[in-house]
Amino acid sequence: MMEKIVSLCKRRGFVYPASEIYGGINGFWDYGPLGVLLKNNIRNAWWRAMVECPPIGPDGHPIEMVGLDSSIIQHPRTWEASGHVGGFADPMSTCRQCKKLFRSDHVADMLREAEWVKSLAEGLGLDESGAGAVDIGRLRQWADRKAKKVAPGLALVRAFVPTLAAIEAALAGTPSPGLTPLLALVAAAPPPAAPCPACGGDLTEPRAFNLMFESHAGAIQDDANKVYLRPETAQGIFLNYKNVLDTSRVKVPFGVAQIGKSFRNEVTPRNFIFRSREFEQMEMEWFCHPDEARTWYEFWKHERMRWWLSLGVSSENLRFREHDPDELSHYSKMTVDIEYRYPFTAPDFGELEGIAHRGSFDLTQHQTHSGQKLDYFDQELQLKLKAEGRPDDEIKAKSRYIPNVIEPASGLTRAVLLLLCEGYAEDASRASPVYLRFDAKMAPIKCGIFPLVNKDGLPEIAEKLYLELRGRHACEYDAKQSIGKRYARMDEIGTPFCVTIDGQTREDQTVTLRERDTAAQERVAIDRIPALLAERLG
Amino acid sequence: MMEKIVSLCKRRGFVYPASEIYGGINGFWDYGPLGVLLKNNIRNAWWRAMVECPPIGPDGHPIEMVGLDSSIIQHPRTWEASGHVGGFADPMSTCRQCKKLFRSDHVADMLREAEWVKSLAEGLGLDESGAGAVDIGRLRQWADRKAKKVAPGLALVRAFVPTLAAIEAALAGTPSPGLTPLLALVAAAPPPAAPCPACGGDLTEPRAFNLMFESHAGAIQDDANKVYLRPETAQGIFLNYKNVLDTSRVKVPFGVAQIGKSFRNEVTPRNFIFRSREFEQMEMEWFCHPDEARTWYEFWKHERMRWWLSLGVSSENLRFREHDPDELSHYSKMTVDIEYRYPFTAPDFGELEGIAHRGSFDLTQHQTHSGQKLDYFDQELQLKLKAEGRPDDEIKAKSRYIPNVIEPASGLTRAVLLLLCEGYAEDASRASPVYLRFDAKMAPIKCGIFPLVNKDGLPEIAEKLYLELRGRHACEYDAKQSIGKRYARMDEIGTPFCVTIDGQTREDQTVTLRERDTAAQERVAIDRIPALLAERLG
């Protein structure tokens, strides 16, 4: 199903591979005319739910939230404080023979799919799992005929005589070793080392490979000028926590919301726009009193789920997954993921948004690394505790603190994927056998406006209606092709309504209003269209 | 005046220096709670004028325009084709003594301001322009006492005896050489070489310094993986020209509009957010028949000026400036700038937007470098020419072509600066002696909503009004401080309206509506406020 979605995205202008005319560039995607509209709709909905109309808090009053747009490139010490310079890394191994690079934790999976491993199992007559006795004669034959071509880096090829002798000795006691031990033998690589999935050669020990893109700001490319493309927008918020407190009218608890691009030099970008090297995030940091962090964690967990449902995503395809203590990131006290059933994970679920209780980790780190005081004096709490007659020590201890942070962090580009997957539907009986059932709010185009034929005064009527509507809803005017083809195209791009102007329109001022999901058509007065659309689009 | 604007921007949360807690990072800025709202208002206005409601074309019908959001990192060959790898460079010189870097074309200006040059002129008793006779005794004294400290790299310091001898010889005939020849003598650097503005040392020959930020995509940092951060959004549009044609319903002429970040590794970022290393652009590429390019150039020139005026910018502060043929970029046939009178250029003007006739340069370059056909077959033109009975040769020649491009390109972050400069006003008689006279459409906050006191049931009434209004206009609720201070703050951030709920509100359901520019207050019924605001905000 993913292949069909990727193909539809390309065909209709949602998402193109970046630099396609130059053969593409792995892990980068461009958002076409419809993709950018869909992305903007999601961005605007998030911004509205966070910054313009944030939810009512547990006390019945609207919470305080402001927006921010910080730079992608920040001072490099930012990433030392955040832990990204030291820790934000994947383990990587290189093949000493063919020089290819692999994520060390992917090698076992890749070996199961490797061409030379399949060839070896076939040559020895083993079954798929590698079970069965190894015949030395057949192994010798395979090494001689096939292996030179499919696994030139293999020890059995590079050092035939001693390797074969060692294998014979080892097989004497266990003629049916199973696949992994067999691979260790032919590669002369005792576990946990494993051979190269590409050529069978020796892999280096895993080394940490940092996921941040590096660059240099200023004319000289030396370490003093090294900078990083941000791997998350969150740190830009922490850097400005004090600026926001000092220059706006917010008080703890409050939130700072930001939408923007981030970059991760993924070793294996995959699953279309799910994991790309350049992507867009929607992150909010909620600063609160440590004693209230648990309450706010629960608050945001449910608010965020409510928001995803409000985009028209089915509750059956969404779920919470609390992280076990041993899988928590170094900064997190507790984390819950909102997961979605993607086509490439189904029937299982995959990550959509993380809501993390980050404690005071980030502000403490930046306080330490910058030497700037980032604690907060909570005057209102002080007055409240005084009024309650609490002891001075307690008042002092409780009313000055480094705020705790609850962070709902999601991907804007991943949300685009979500809506495409959620909307994708097949129905062979329709003019377009696939179509997109976007929630009307999220649809890139809300209404197609068509003159039935491109003459007889119909285009003039249609264009007038188009000009009247386009300021309120995203509309598309199209005068060409058969009306069936035009409807089919609108179905395929998820347009909820179409209006067709025909010969009858000139006589009685009525038009055809067509609805996407049911394909139902009704005849309505043309001057009722603006009000009808406003009502049905919400 | 710029200093005051920069200070207001920081103080009220429009623009912060990026990574300020780490001492900042030269050329990068963060947009605070109000800055991001102002920026979004400009972005949305541009997107609306380009993509949602593009102008009516010269033929009386709406033109065709779609949006795009392409990747910041593209295939590196993109920048070979565009000319950025070869040509997008500033000439730079390094000092052989102190190792500092200078833009070669800035050195002459910098020398006039250099500390050691001033010290030299003072030591010799020359006037500001360097006129006057040079006394060898005083020069010897200056070299001995001052120069060692202020100009340790100077030849006269490093090689005192031979340099002084050469100076004596040269001065024998011309005792009053003037400043530039004198500098050449003390630095032993015959023109056009000039000494280092920082230490007087020897500068290297100018070398081209490329303005693109470099990085690497993939695990290995070698030349094969080198990528660039885009220095302009335009190329992302050219890369997708064919995709857009193939997958949407546009036909030539049509436009593709894009808003997004770009990066230029400026040697000397300056003038606040006017020239920063990370910035945001709004660019549109208009693809048209070569014979019509001149007409569209004029069309967009005037449309774009009209748009800037629609943001409330005074026509006195805007002007056109056509580029002379000898200052045109390599790709451009003609270019006109829309210029603005910035505080740092006044009474002169500086660049705001460029409208360039790029001919077929970009598509031709990408066609050559990618090997993909990027020409266009204009079926409608073919039919029209046939109907006119034109000869087959002419029809064939005219109806297949590489489109010409007209590009209106402006900076979103520069537009933020423009509105701040344009809005900035001083009036010592007001509660806030400075305030921002934004056009109401562009103001980050449209309405402040205040209970006069934070008790007696007033906050409840105010909060209810706030919740009713905030979905339609950006509103701020504030219950603290004296009402005068709250009005003053709203003036300073450019909020056009304030509504105050007081004791009388509970009796007769009226509130005070205050207008920013006049500070006039009127008493109106609270239930008329939504309609009044809707009307006055347009």
Interface residues (C-beta under 8 A of the other chain):
Chain A: K10 R11 R12 G13 Y16 A18 S19 E20 I21 Y22 G23 G24 I25 N26 G27 F28 W29 D30 Y31 G32 P33 L34 G35 V36 L37 K39 N40 W47 E52 C53 H61 P62 V66 G67 L68 D69 S70 S71 I72 I73 Q74 H75 R77 T78 M92 L101 F209 F213 E214 S215 H216 A217 G218 A219 I220 Q221 V227 L229 G236 L239 N240 K242 N243 V244 T247 S248 R249 V256 K261 F263 N265 V267 R277 E278 H366 H369 S370 Q372 E463 Y466 L467 R470 G471 A474 E476 Y477 D478 K480 R489
Chain B: K10 R11 R12 G13 Y16 A18 S19 E20 I21 Y22 G23 G24 I25 N26 G27 F28 W29 D30 Y31 G32 P33 L34 G35 V36 L37 K39 N40 W47 E52 C53 H61 P62 V66 G67 L68 D69 S70 S71 I72 I73 Q74 H75 R77 T78 M92 L101 F209 F213 E214 S215 H216 A217 G218 A219 I220 Q221 V227 L229 G236 L239 N240 K242 N243 V244 T247 S248 R249 V256 K261 F263 N265 V267 R277 E278 H366 H369 S370 Q372 L374 E463 Y466 L467 R470 G471 A474 E476 Y477 D478 K480 R489
